Each structure stands twice: as C-alpha cells, then as structure tokens.
Amino acid sequence: MSPISVLVTLFAYLAVLFALAYVSGRHADNAGFFIGNRRTSWYMATLAMIGAAMSGVTFISVPGAVAADSFSYMQMTVGFTIGQMIVAFVLVPVFYRHGVVSLYQYLNDRFGLTTHRTGAWCFFIAKIIGAALKIYIVCAVLQLLVFDHFNLPFIANIIFTMLLVWLYTRRGGVRSLIPTDTLQSICLVAAIIVCIWCICDRMGFSAREAYDAVAASPYSRMWFFDDPASPRYFWKMVAGGALCLVAMTGLDQDMMQRNLSCRTMRDSQINIVLTALCQIVVILLFLALGALLYLYIAREGLPQPAKGDQAFALVAVQGGLPKIAGIMFVIGLVSCTYSAAGSALTALTTSFTLDIMHAGNSDERRLERLRKRTHVAMAAVMTVVILIFDRFGDGSVINIVFKVAGYTYGPILGLFVFGLICRRRIRQRFVPLIAVASPVASYLLQWWAAERWAYGIGFELLGYNALFCIFGLFLISYPRNETAS
C-alpha cells in the first residue's frame, strides 16, 4: 500500500468525521459540550463506548502480544466484565444522585474543595500522559507510512493530528463525540473483520478451518492457573482487570462522560452492561486476528517482526493481502486515534474548567469563554507532552511512563472507595500528601516483592495503591460529629 493510498484513505475518513461532528455539534452549548445535554440514548452510548474503550495502542498491541502472551488477555476481560457491573450498579447511581457533570465533584460534596482538586489533578496527570502516549505511538506508525515519504518532520505530524482533533471537538464536545465515536466503533470492528477475512481467504481457510487452526495453535491458551508468581496468573489478571476497569473507566472523566450523557440512570446502566458484552466479542476478535497474523507470517515466510506491535501493520500493509486490508487497517488505526484523542481532550477540558478552575458557577457566557480557552490550552499541552516523548523517550522509557500514569488512578480509587464505604471526615490539608505517597509506596512494594520473593506484581498494583491511600485517609480521618483539630 503506497503512502499516497494511505493519505487518500486518511483524508476520506476525516472528511466523513468532520461532517458528522459539524452536524451533531453545531448548536451545542456548555451543557452539550460537557455532558451532551443528557440526551444520549443507551444504544448510541453503547456503540460509542466500543470505540472509546479501544485505543490505537489496543488496536496494534493486543494482536501483536498474542505471540508472547497467547490469549491470556481474556483473563483481564473477565475482570473487565466484573468491573463494568460495579460501575453500573454502584458508581452510576451515586453520580446520577449527585447530579455531577465532572465525576470529581462528588469528592467536593463528600469531603471538600481540596480533596476535589486533588482528585482532579490526579486525573489530569494520568490522562495527559496516557493520552499523549497513545497518540504518540499511533503517530509514529503514520510517520513511517506517510510523513517520511514526503520528508515531513515528526513535529508536523503531531501538530497536524492535534489541530484536527481540536477542530472537530471544539464546538460540540461530548455532543460531537457520541456520533463520531459511533462511526469510529463501526470502522474499528469492520477493520478487524475485513482483515481476518483477507487472511483466511489468502490461506484458503473456511470459517471452521480458521477456528480449528487458531484452536490448535500454540497461541490459543487462555487460562493460566499454574504459577501464582507470574503476571499472567488467572486470579491476578482478573483482579487487576476489575480494578483497572473501575478506576480507569468508572472513575475516569474521559470514559464516563459518555455514560453520564444518557437520559436516565437506567439508560446508563443498560449501556454499560451491553458495552461489557460487546467488549468480550471485540477482544476475542482481536486475539483471533493476532493468532492468524502469526500463522500467516509463518506460512508465507515473512520476516518475523522485531516487536509484536509491528505484526499487524506488517501483514496488513506489506504482507501481500488485498489492498482493502491495508485500507481498513489505516481506517481502524486512525479511528482509534481520533476517538482516544478527541475524548481525552474533551474530558481534560471539562475537568480542568469545572474542577481545577472551579468555574461551574459562572454565567453561561463566561463559562463558554473559559471552556474554549481551556480547550486550546489542553490541546497545546498534549502536543508538548507528545513532543517530549519523541525527544527523550525510547521504548523502555515509554513503557515506564505508561505504568507511572496508571499509578495516578490509585489515589482516585482510594478517595472514592473511602468516601463510599466510610462516613468519617478527613483533614483535607493532608490529602495531597497522601495522593503522592500512595503511588510511591506502591512502587516500593512492587520493587520489594520482586527483589525479596521474585514475585511479579502486575495490574493488581492498582489495588495496593488504593489500599495505601485508604489507609492514609483513615489516619487523617475523624468521626462526623467531631471537629477537625
């Protein structure tokens, strides 16, 4: 697939995306930008959430990781499903009862302004790093496919991408995100199905033969109960998946803004349950695609990719498949990128305006002015962070940064859990200190477990992080009927 073909595909997709964003967001006010005026139907929210839950990193990495990790990611999916039920039936009723626009307004109602802003800053740091990293990885692929061909520098790639993301979200916000994310979800699923079909057709497999080939391959092992010290151990991945889903979806403004845009609490709950079921199917498709990619590479004698992340692009674009496979790969990759970047930018704008600037009580005109300025500032900050990754990062550093970004959800999870299960008050001046100390203690625990017992703490580290935070909050708490000293 030539760079010109990639570019034509990119601009054709963007033309449809911008047209849809314009039609859906042209009359949006502040409530439309922040929560879509709470007019989203549950079926539209479900379609939007399929694409929102899958970033470009997921699109590239999950199939590529099959060679090393087999189908063990399905263990995380079991945890994801448990986590979705907790979000639907524990968190959503709380958020609707409090009538929040930003999730972290709950912390203000429960504890006070200092805790509210601490939770918002934790989200801000996590999201700005995580979103910038996801965009960086995808832009690196587009740099190889397109921008290098025209001798354009990486900075032009990043500025071009972020400018387009800012343009299509600047008016409508969440109101624009719902229909555009629906388009992106359809493109994502279509890309997976088309690529699977092209590989099976090239290898002469029927649907049954493809199933049998994947099942008989060394990649199809799904459950790992044999080594509790392994990061792939079943119960660790299930627990980690549930914790990650609750913290990084249920307590993440980026992911929950679609659920909070539903008309009623019941609609939001239906959306979340259906999203959980759809997620199982989509992840199974990703993993089946990964197994077929490696079977195809071995059968066709293609060079083994240096990294698993390169496998999908290698086969789809340069592996001898029909041109439609490369086109759908580009569409799937771009749809994931713009979905993740657009929703992150909208969520950061919402949280910074309402939580950190505390502008929710401003009149409509002033709030709109502040929101638009914040939107521009968030796009600029994200661009700078991506350029920092490009300037100073290599693969190992990026992996570390991504894990560090996950640490910031531990204090958020701890704050919400403490607020929901305990009625005690806290001395708020110590909350920022605990929010910093909890991830540090979690990192030290992970290091100690590896050094002392050769025990690898994986995704469940988020749970330890939250427990450290809850313990710290208990130490600075006092009964509701007492006065803080």
FIPANU-688538 format. One record per residue (C-alpha): x, y, z; residue in one letter. Coordinates in steps of 0.001 Angstrom, whole numbers, plus 524288, in hexadecimal, padded with zeros to 5 digits. Layout:
FIPANU-688538
[site [X Y Z] 'A'];
...
end
This chain:
FIPANU-688538
[site [80000 80000 80000] 'M'];
[site [80635 80CC8 7FBA2] 'S'];
[site [8074A 81912 8041D] 'P'];
[site [7FE1F 81FFE 7FAA8] 'I'];
[site [7F3D1 81572 7FCD5] 'S'];
[site [7F55A 816E3 80B85] 'V'];
[site [7F3FE 825A3 80A62] 'L'];
[site [7E7E3 824CF 801C7] 'V'];
[site [7E1B9 81B36 80B5B] 'T'];
[site [7E511 82436 816BE] 'L'];
[site [7DEF1 8303C 81091] 'F'];
[site [7D2D1 828DD 80C10] 'A'];
[site [7D07B 82425 819F9] 'Y'];
[site [7D303 831B8 81F99] 'L'];
[site [7C952 837D4 81621] 'A'];
[site [7BE84 82ED8 81B11] 'V'];
[site [7C2BB 830FD 82939] 'L'];
[site [7C27B 83FCE 82837] 'F'];
[site [7B566 83FEE 82144] 'A'];
[site [7AF72 8379B 82C0B] 'L'];
[site [7B5BC 83FDF 836BE] 'A'];
[site [7B0B3 84C6F 8308D] 'Y'];
[site [7A2BB 847A5 82F19] 'V'];
[site [7A204 84234 83CFF] 'S'];
[site [7A901 84D51 84412] 'G'];
[site [7A596 859D7 83CE0] 'R'];
[site [79B68 85E4E 846E5] 'H'];
[site [7A1EB 858F7 8532F] 'A'];
[site [7A251 86176 85F69] 'D'];
[site [7AA93 85F44 86BA1] 'N'];
[site [7A1C2 85430 8705A] 'A'];
[site [7A2D0 84E0A 862DD] 'G'];
[site [7B1A3 84EDD 8633F] 'F'];
[site [7B2FE 84942 870FD] 'F'];
[site [7A850 83EB9 8718A] 'I'];
[site [7A141 83EF6 86464] 'G'];
[site [79556 84552 86AFE] 'N'];
[site [7926F 837B7 870AC] 'R'];
[site [78B0E 83439 86437] 'R'];
[site [792CF 82856 85FBD] 'T'];
[site [78B26 81BC1 85DED] 'S'];
[site [790CE 80F67 863ED] 'W'];
[site [7930D 808B4 856CA] 'Y'];
[site [79AAE 81462 8516C] 'M'];
[site [7A2DE 814EB 85DD9] 'A'];
[site [7A5B8 80652 85CB1] 'T'];
[site [7AA68 807A5 84EAD] 'L'];
[site [7B2B5 8134C 8527B] 'A'];
[site [7B8D5 80C2D 85E08] 'M'];
[site [7BDB1 800D6 855A4] 'I'];
[site [7C6E1 809E6 84E61] 'G'];
[site [7C9D8 81230 85A4E] 'A'];
[site [7CEC1 8066A 861F9] 'A'];
[site [7D855 802BF 8571A] 'M'];
[site [7E3DF 80BB6 854BC] 'S'];
[site [7EDB0 80AF5 849B6] 'G'];
[site [7F6A9 803F6 85338] 'V'];
[site [7EC3E 7F974 8551B] 'T'];
[site [7EA30 7F881 84671] 'F'];
[site [7F8A4 7F63A 8440E] 'I'];
[site [7FD44 7EF95 85084] 'S'];
[site [7F2D1 7E599 8541A] 'V'];
[site [7F448 7DDAB 84779] 'P'];
[site [80309 7DF56 84802] 'G'];
[site [803F6 7DA87 85615] 'A'];
[site [7FDF6 7CD45 852BB] 'V'];
[site [80B58 7C7A4 84F58] 'A'];
[site [8107D 7CA1A 85D10] 'A'];
[site [80428 7C99F 8656F] 'D'];
[site [7FAEB 7C0C7 85DA3] 'S'];
[site [7EC9E 7C39E 860CF] 'F'];
[site [7EF83 7C70B 86F12] 'S'];
[site [7E9A0 7D487 86CCF] 'Y'];
[site [7DC48 7CE14 86DC4] 'M'];
[site [7DEF7 7CC81 87C4A] 'Q'];
[site [7DF8D 7DB4F 87D18] 'M'];
[site [7D2B9 7DBAA 875A6] 'T'];
[site [7CC48 7D368 88043] 'V'];
[site [7D0C6 7DDC1 889E7] 'G'];
[site [7CC03 7E88C 880CD] 'F'];
[site [7BE70 7E296 880DE] 'T'];
[site [7BE28 7E204 88FBC] 'I'];
[site [7C2E7 7F00A 8902A] 'G'];
[site [7B83F 7F470 886AE] 'Q'];
[site [7ADE2 7EEDD 88FCA] 'M'];
[site [7B3BD 7F66D 89B3D] 'I'];
[site [7B3BC 802EB 8933E] 'V'];
[site [7A5B6 800D7 88EA2] 'A'];
[site [79F7B 7FD60 89B94] 'F'];
[site [7A819 80433 8A5A3] 'V'];
[site [7AE30 81056 89F8B] 'L'];
[site [7A3FC 8149C 89592] 'V'];
[site [7990A 815E4 89FD1] 'P'];
[site [7A21B 81E61 8A810] 'V'];
[site [7A597 82742 89CBA] 'F'];
[site [7978F 828F6 89848] 'Y'];
[site [792E1 82B2F 8A63C] 'R'];
[site [79CDE 83618 8A7F7] 'H'];
[site [79A0A 83B78 89A5C] 'G'];
[site [7A872 83D13 8973D] 'V'];
[site [7ADCD 8421D 88A53] 'V'];
[site [7BBCB 83EEC 88E25] 'S'];
[site [7BD8D 83276 89616] 'L'];
[site [7C689 8393E 89FA6] 'Y'];
[site [7BBB1 84250 8A417] 'Q'];
[site [7B79E 836CC 8AC82] 'Y'];
[site [7C434 83877 8B43D] 'L'];
[site [7C07B 846A5 8B6C0] 'N'];
[site [7B306 8429F 8BBBA] 'D'];
[site [7B8C5 837F7 8C44B] 'R'];
[site [7C554 83E1F 8C978] 'F'];
[site [7C793 84BF8 8C486] 'G'];
[site [7CE95 8542E 8BA74] 'L'];
[site [7DC97 84FDC 8BD73] 'T'];
[site [7D939 8417E 8BB8A] 'T'];
[site [7D142 844F2 8AF74] 'H'];
[site [7DCE7 84BAE 8A92F] 'R'];
[site [7E64C 840F4 8AD5D] 'T'];
[site [7DE19 836B1 8A668] 'G'];
[site [7DD17 83F6E 89A69] 'A'];
[site [7EBD2 8419E 899F6] 'W'];
[site [7EE30 832E9 89AF4] 'C'];
[site [7E527 830E4 88F6A] 'F'];
[site [7EB7A 83C12 887EE] 'F'];
[site [7F936 8367E 88961] 'I'];
[site [7F4EF 8289E 88619] 'A'];
[site [7ECEE 82C79 87A4C] 'K'];
[site [7F676 8362F 87469] 'I'];
[site [80184 82C32 87502] 'I'];
[site [7F962 82072 870EE] 'G'];
[site [7F263 8275A 865B3] 'A'];
[site [7FECF 82DA4 860B7] 'A'];
[site [805B5 82081 860D8] 'L'];
[site [7FAC7 819DD 8593E] 'K'];
[site [7FAC9 8248B 84EFE] 'I'];
[site [809A2 82445 84E42] 'Y'];
[site [80A15 815AC 84B6D] 'I'];
[site [7FFFA 816A0 8409F] 'V'];
[site [8062C 822C9 83ABB] 'C'];
[site [8130C 81B6A 83A57] 'A'];
[site [80C7F 81136 8319B] 'V'];
[site [806AB 81BD1 828EB] 'L'];
[site [81406 82249 82822] 'Q'];
[site [81995 815DF 8222E] 'L'];
[site [80E0B 813C5 81919] 'L'];
[site [80C11 821B6 81443] 'V'];
[site [813D6 82D1C 819A6] 'F'];
[site [82172 8278E 81743] 'D'];
[site [81DDB 825B6 808F9] 'H'];
[site [81BCD 83462 807A9] 'F'];
[site [827B5 837B1 81031] 'N'];
[site [81F2A 83E41 81A55] 'L'];
[site [82452 83EC5 82864] 'P'];
[site [81D7B 8380B 833A9] 'F'];
[site [819A2 84519 8399B] 'I'];
[site [81170 847F2 82D74] 'A'];
[site [80AC1 83AC0 82F41] 'N'];
[site [80755 83DCF 83D75] 'I'];
[site [802BF 84BB0 83AF8] 'I'];
[site [7FA76 8471A 82F7B] 'F'];
[site [7F42B 83C66 837B9] 'T'];
[site [7F15C 844E9 84397] 'M'];
[site [7EC4B 8501A 83B42] 'L'];
[site [7E251 84715 834FF] 'L'];
[site [7DE61 84179 84241] 'V'];
[site [7DC8A 84F34 847B5] 'W'];
[site [7D499 8537A 83BE8] 'L'];
[site [7CAEC 84853 83C2E] 'Y'];
[site [7C874 84915 84AF1] 'T'];
[site [7C919 857D5 84D32] 'R'];
[site [7BA96 85A81 84B65] 'R'];
[site [7B317 84E54 84F0E] 'G'];
[site [7BB6E 84783 8595B] 'G'];
[site [7B41C 83B8E 85E5A] 'V'];
[site [7A8BC 83EB9 85571] 'R'];
[site [7B1E1 83D0D 849CD] 'S'];
[site [7B922 83190 84FC7] 'L'];
[site [7AD56 82882 850BA] 'I'];
[site [7AA45 827C9 8420B] 'P'];
[site [7B892 82882 83DE6] 'T'];
[site [7BC59 81DD3 8478D] 'D'];
[site [7B135 815A7 8420A] 'T'];
[site [7B727 8172A 8347F] 'L'];
[site [7C475 8139B 839FE] 'Q'];
[site [7BF03 8077B 840CA] 'S'];
[site [7B910 802B5 8340E] 'I'];
[site [7C5E7 80523 82CE1] 'C'];
[site [7CDAD 7FE29 83773] 'L'];
[site [7C57D 7F1C9 8373C] 'V'];
[site [7C4C3 7F1F9 82864] 'A'];
[site [7D3A6 7F316 8278E] 'A'];
[site [7D58E 7E707 8301B] 'I'];
[site [7CB8B 7DEDF 828AF] 'I'];
[site [7D0A1 7E2C3 81B3E] 'V'];
[site [7DEC1 7DFD0 81EF9] 'C'];
[site [7DAF1 7D283 82496] 'I'];
[site [7D359 7CF81 81825] 'W'];
[site [7DED5 7D384 80F6C] 'C'];
[site [7E86A 7CAF8 816F2] 'I'];
[site [7DF35 7BF41 816BD] 'C'];
[site [7DCAE 7C11B 80844] 'D'];
[site [7EB3F 7C1C0 8053C] 'R'];
[site [7EDE0 7B58B 80D55] 'M'];
[site [7E22C 7AE48 8077B] 'G'];
[site [7DB37 7ACE7 81494] 'F'];
[site [7CCAA 7ABC0 8164A] 'S'];
[site [7C708 7B14A 822E2] 'A'];
[site [7C78D 7A3C5 82926] 'R'];
[site [7D567 7A135 8247B] 'E'];
[site [7D9D7 7AE61 829AA] 'A'];
[site [7D3D9 7AB42 836E2] 'Y'];
[site [7DA7B 79DEC 8372D] 'D'];
[site [7E7A2 7A3CE 8332F] 'A'];
[site [7E70E 7AE10 83DE1] 'V'];
[site [7E28A 7A42D 84811] 'A'];
[site [7ED8B 79AB9 8446F] 'A'];
[site [7F808 7A545 8445E] 'S'];
[site [80116 7A7CF 84FF9] 'P'];
[site [7FB01 7B554 85113] 'Y'];
[site [7ED7A 7B12D 8558F] 'S'];
[site [7F039 7AE6C 863EE] 'R'];
[site [7E6FD 7B709 86B9A] 'M'];
[site [7E76E 7B358 87A1A] 'W'];
[site [7F3BB 7B351 8828C] 'F'];
[site [7F23A 7AD3A 89004] 'F'];
[site [7FFB9 7A705 8918A] 'D'];
[site [808DB 7B1CE 89676] 'D'];
[site [803D0 7BB81 8A0AB] 'P'];
[site [8105E 7C36F 89F58] 'A'];
[site [80E0E 7C5DF 890DE] 'S'];
[site [8078C 7D292 88C75] 'P'];
[site [7FED1 7C9F0 883DB] 'R'];
[site [7F949 7C236 88F65] 'Y'];
[site [7EA77 7C14C 88E17] 'F'];
[site [7E623 7C749 89AF1] 'W'];
[site [7F005 7D25A 89A00] 'K'];
[site [7EB69 7D61F 88C74] 'M'];
[site [7DD0A 7D526 8901D] 'V'];
[site [7DF10 7DD95 89C37] 'A'];
[site [7E782 7E6FF 8948E] 'G'];
[site [7DD91 7E7D5 88991] 'G'];
[site [7D27C 7EAEB 892F5] 'A'];
[site [7DA7A 7F53F 89A0E] 'L'];
[site [7DF44 7FB5B 88D63] 'C'];
[site [7D185 7FC02 887F4] 'L'];
[site [7CBD4 80255 89425] 'V'];
[site [7D6F0 80C19 89571] 'A'];
[site [7DA14 80EE6 88731] 'M'];
[site [7CC19 80EB2 8822A] 'T'];
[site [7C2C2 81078 88D8E] 'G'];
[site [7CAE2 81B3E 893D1] 'L'];
[site [7D042 820F8 88731] 'D'];
[site [7C984 82D2A 88208] 'Q'];
[site [7CDD1 829A4 8744A] 'D'];
[site [7C6B4 81C91 8741F] 'M'];
[site [7BB17 81FEE 87CB8] 'M'];
[site [7B714 82C6C 875A4] 'Q'];
[site [7AFF3 823FB 86B90] 'R'];
[site [7A8C0 81C53 87614] 'N'];
[site [7A4EF 828CF 87D35] 'L'];
[site [79F61 82E4A 8708D] 'S'];
[site [7947C 82411 870D0] 'C'];
[site [786B5 828E5 873AC] 'R'];
[site [784B3 820DA 88005] 'T'];
[site [78C5B 81898 8898D] 'M'];
[site [785BE 80C5C 88442] 'R'];
[site [789F2 80FAB 87662] 'D'];
[site [797DA 81176 87B19] 'S'];
[site [797A0 80434 881EA] 'Q'];
[site [7922C 7FD58 875E3] 'I'];
[site [79CDF 803A7 86DC7] 'N'];
[site [7A79B 7FEF6 876F9] 'I'];
[site [7A2A9 7F0E6 8778C] 'V'];
[site [7A184 7F023 868BA] 'L'];
[site [7AEF1 7F641 8674A] 'T'];
[site [7B496 7EB88 86FF4] 'A'];
[site [7AE94 7E0F4 86755] 'L'];
[site [7B31D 7E78D 85AC9] 'C'];
[site [7C0B8 7E93B 86060] 'Q'];
[site [7C213 7DA7B 86248] 'I'];
[site [7BEDD 7D816 853F1] 'V'];
[site [7C7D8 7E2DB 84EDB] 'V'];
[site [7D378 7DE63 8570E] 'I'];
[site [7D182 7D04A 8528D] 'L'];
[site [7D1E4 7D54C 8448F] 'L'];
[site [7DE88 7DC9A 8477D] 'F'];
[site [7E4D0 7D06D 84D34] 'L'];
[site [7E03A 7C7A7 84214] 'A'];
[site [7E5D8 7D195 83895] 'L'];
[site [7F2C2 7D12A 83FF0] 'G'];
[site [7F3AD 7C25E 83EE6] 'A'];
[site [7F069 7C2D2 83068] 'L'];
[site [7FAA6 7CD66 82E32] 'L'];
[site [80576 7C4CB 83396] 'Y'];
[site [8008A 7B8AE 82C86] 'L'];
[site [8008D 7C0AA 81FEB] 'Y'];
[site [80E46 7C5EC 82256] 'I'];
[site [8136E 7B80E 82466] 'A'];
[site [80C4F 7B27B 81891] 'R'];
[site [81058 7BD61 80F2A] 'E'];
[site [81E62 7BDDB 8140B] 'G'];
[site [81D6C 7CC40 8179F] 'L'];
[site [827F4 7D1C8 8209C] 'P'];
[site [82452 7D0FE 82EDA] 'Q'];
[site [82187 7DEA4 83402] 'P'];
[site [82B93 7E408 83D72] 'A'];
[site [82080 7E7EF 84685] 'K'];
[site [812E1 7E267 847EA] 'G'];
[site [80D27 7EFF0 8459B] 'D'];
[site [8121E 7EF4E 83798] 'Q'];
[site [80B5F 7E280 833E2] 'A'];
[site [7FE0D 7E800 8301E] 'F'];
[site [803A0 7F30E 827DB] 'A'];
[site [80D7F 7E9EB 8216E] 'L'];
[site [80340 7E051 81CC9] 'V'];
[site [7F853 7E9EE 8199D] 'A'];
[site [80083 7F3C6 81208] 'V'];
[site [80C42 7EC0F 80CED] 'Q'];
[site [80856 7DDCD 80E4B] 'G'];
[site [8028E 7DB2F 800EA] 'G'];
[site [7F448 7DC1A 8050C] 'L'];
[site [7E9FF 7E2C4 7FC8A] 'P'];
[site [7EAB4 7F199 7FCB4] 'K'];
[site [7DE12 7F25F 80485] 'I'];
[site [7E540 7EC79 8103E] 'A'];
[site [7EEFB 7F7C1 8105E] 'G'];
[site [7E42D 801B9 80E90] 'I'];
[site [7DC42 7FC2A 819DB] 'M'];
[site [7E878 7FB79 82263] 'F'];
[site [7EACA 809FE 82036] 'V'];
[site [7DC7C 80D41 822B1] 'I'];
[site [7DC4E 8051E 82F28] 'G'];
[site [7E8F2 80B26 83401] 'L'];
[site [7E4BF 81912 83100] 'V'];
[site [7D72C 81716 836CE] 'S'];
[site [7DD40 8123B 84381] 'C'];
[site [7E69A 81DC2 843CB] 'T'];
[site [7DC61 8283F 841F2] 'Y'];
[site [7D2DB 821AC 84B31] 'S'];
[site [7DCE6 82106 8562E] 'A'];
[site [7E27A 82E91 85397] 'A'];
[site [7D54C 83542 851F7] 'G'];
[site [7CF44 82F86 85E32] 'S'];
[site [7DB8C 8320A 86640] 'A'];
[site [7DC17 84031 861DC] 'L'];
[site [7CDB3 8423A 8651B] 'T'];
[site [7CF1A 83BA8 8726E] 'A'];
[site [7DB3C 8438F 875E1] 'L'];
[site [7D436 85010 8720F] 'T'];
[site [7C858 84C56 87A37] 'T'];
[site [7D012 84873 8864A] 'S'];
[site [7D988 853ED 885EC] 'F'];
[site [7CE97 85DD9 883F5] 'T'];
[site [7C535 85883 88E27] 'L'];
[site [7CE45 85227 89812] 'D'];
[site [7DB17 8597E 8982F] 'I'];
[site [7D668 86706 893CB] 'M'];
[site [7C997 864BE 89B24] 'H'];
[site [7C213 86C48 890CD] 'A'];
[site [7B55B 864AC 89175] 'G'];
[site [7AE02 86FD1 8980F] 'N'];
[site [7B1E0 879D0 88DC5] 'S'];
[site [7A7A9 87F97 884BF] 'D'];
[site [7A5B3 878D9 877A2] 'E'];
[site [7AD88 882AA 86F96] 'R'];
[site [7B957 882D2 878A9] 'R'];
[site [7B920 87409 87A01] 'L'];
[site [7B91A 87295 86B34] 'E'];
[site [7C4A3 87BD8 86A03] 'R'];
[site [7CC63 87497 87473] 'L'];
[site [7C8F4 8676C 86E89] 'R'];
[site [7CDB7 86B62 860FB] 'K'];
[site [7DA85 870D9 8663D] 'R'];
[site [7DCBA 864A3 86E62] 'T'];
[site [7D9EE 85C2B 86287] 'H'];
[site [7E4B0 862F8 85ADA] 'V'];
[site [7EE06 8622A 8666B] 'A'];
[site [7EBA8 8538D 8684D] 'M'];
[site [7EE69 850F0 859EA] 'A'];
[site [7FB14 858AB 85B05] 'A'];
[site [7FF52 85190 86776] 'V'];
[site [7FC8C 8444A 86161] 'M'];
[site [80487 84809 85568] 'T'];
[site [81014 84BDE 85DF5] 'V'];
[site [80F71 83F1D 865AC] 'V'];
[site [80F58 8372A 85909] 'I'];
[site [81B46 83E9B 85431] 'L'];
[site [8222D 83BCB 86122] 'I'];
[site [81FCD 82D40 85EF6] 'F'];
[site [825B7 82E89 85175] 'D'];
[site [83179 83632 8564C] 'R'];
[site [83534 82EA0 86274] 'F'];
[site [82E06 8219E 86207] 'G'];
[site [831CA 8144D 85D34] 'D'];
[site [829C8 807DB 85E2A] 'G'];
[site [82D8A 80485 86C24] 'S'];
[site [82B84 8125A 87125] 'V'];
[site [81E27 8131E 86AB6] 'I'];
[site [819FA 8066B 8713D] 'N'];
[site [81E30 80BC5 87E66] 'I'];
[site [81700 8188C 87C30] 'V'];
[site [80A9F 81130 87877] 'F'];
[site [80B47 80952 88518] 'K'];
[site [80DD9 81595 88D0E] 'V'];
[site [801CC 81BB7 886D5] 'A'];
[site [7F9EB 81036 88BE8] 'G'];
[site [7FED3 812CA 899B5] 'Y'];
[site [7F77B 81FA0 89A33] 'T'];
[site [7EA81 81860 899D6] 'Y'];
[site [7EDA4 811D9 8A6D7] 'G'];
[site [7EB2D 81E16 8AF03] 'P'];
[site [7DEB7 820DE 8A73B] 'I'];
[site [7D9C8 81317 8A9F1] 'L'];
[site [7DDA1 81447 8B840] 'G'];
[site [7D6B6 8215D 8B9ED] 'L'];
[site [7CA02 81C76 8B401] 'F'];
[site [7CA13 80F72 8BB3E] 'V'];
[site [7CCAC 81628 8C849] 'F'];
[site [7C1C9 81FDC 8C587] 'G'];
[site [7B80D 81534 8C1EC] 'L'];
[site [7BAA1 80B4E 8CCB4] 'I'];
[site [7BDC2 8144F 8D803] 'C'];
[site [7B696 82028 8DD7D] 'R'];
[site [7C24A 825E7 8E48A] 'R'];
[site [7C769 8336F 8E138] 'R'];
[site [7D59C 83650 8DDEE] 'I'];
[site [7DF66 8410E 8E090] 'R'];
[site [7E078 845AF 8D2A4] 'Q'];
[site [7ED86 84C9C 8D382] 'R'];
[site [7F430 83F3A 8D3CE] 'F'];
[site [7ED0E 83996 8C7FF] 'V'];
[site [7F6CA 83E4E 8BD96] 'P'];
[site [801DD 83832 8C573] 'L'];
[site [7FAC7 82B1E 8C5E8] 'I'];
[site [7F7FC 82BE9 8B748] 'A'];
[site [806A7 82CD8 8B4EE] 'V'];
[site [80AD9 8230D 8BF5B] 'A'];
[site [801B6 81813 8BAFA] 'S'];
[site [807B4 815F6 8AD71] 'P'];
[site [8155E 8170D 8B343] 'V'];
[site [8121D 80C9A 8BD59] 'A'];
[site [80C42 8041E 8B294] 'S'];
[site [81896 80525 8AA71] 'Y'];
[site [82106 8017D 8B620] 'L'];
[site [8182A 7F5CE 8B8E9] 'L'];
[site [8195E 7F137 8AAE2] 'Q'];
[site [8281B 7F26B 8AB5D] 'W'];
[site [82901 7EB87 8B89C] 'W'];
[site [82060 7E031 8B44A] 'A'];
[site [828A4 7DE0A 8A831] 'A'];
[site [8359C 7DEF2 8AF65] 'E'];
[site [831ED 7D78B 8BBB2] 'R'];
[site [8289E 7CD01 8B6CF] 'W'];
[site [82A1E 7CD6F 8A7E9] 'A'];
[site [81B9C 7D07F 8A794] 'Y'];
[site [816F4 7D8B4 89C29] 'G'];
[site [80C33 7E231 89FE4] 'I'];
[site [8047B 7E514 89388] 'G'];
[site [7F7ED 7EC83 8913A] 'F'];
[site [7F390 7E9DE 89F27] 'E'];
[site [7FD56 7F44D 8A35C] 'L'];
[site [7F21D 7FDE5 8A1C0] 'L'];
[site [7EB2D 7F71E 8AD00] 'G'];
[site [7F6F2 7F867 8B5F9] 'Y'];
[site [7F805 8069D 8B1EB] 'N'];
[site [7E9D0 80919 8B5B2] 'A'];
[site [7EB81 801D3 8C29F] 'L'];
[site [7F712 80A60 8C648] 'F'];
[site [7EEB7 81640 8C362] 'C'];
[site [7E330 81120 8CB59] 'I'];
[site [7EC30 80E21 8D6D4] 'F'];
[site [7F1E4 81BD1 8D623] 'G'];
[site [7E462 821EF 8D596] 'L'];
[site [7E039 81A26 8E17A] 'F'];
[site [7EBEC 81F58 8E8F9] 'L'];
[site [7E7CE 82D63 8E651] 'I'];
[site [7D943 82AF5 8E852] 'S'];
[site [7D050 82DB4 8F3BE] 'Y'];
[site [7C1FD 82AB7 8F6FA] 'P'];
[site [7B7A9 8334B 8F075] 'R'];
[site [7B2DB 838A9 8FD72] 'N'];
[site [7C05C 83DC2 9012E] 'E'];
[site [7C765 84A14 8FCDD] 'T'];
[site [7D474 84975 8F5CE] 'A'];
[site [7DFD7 84D54 8FE67] 'S'];
end
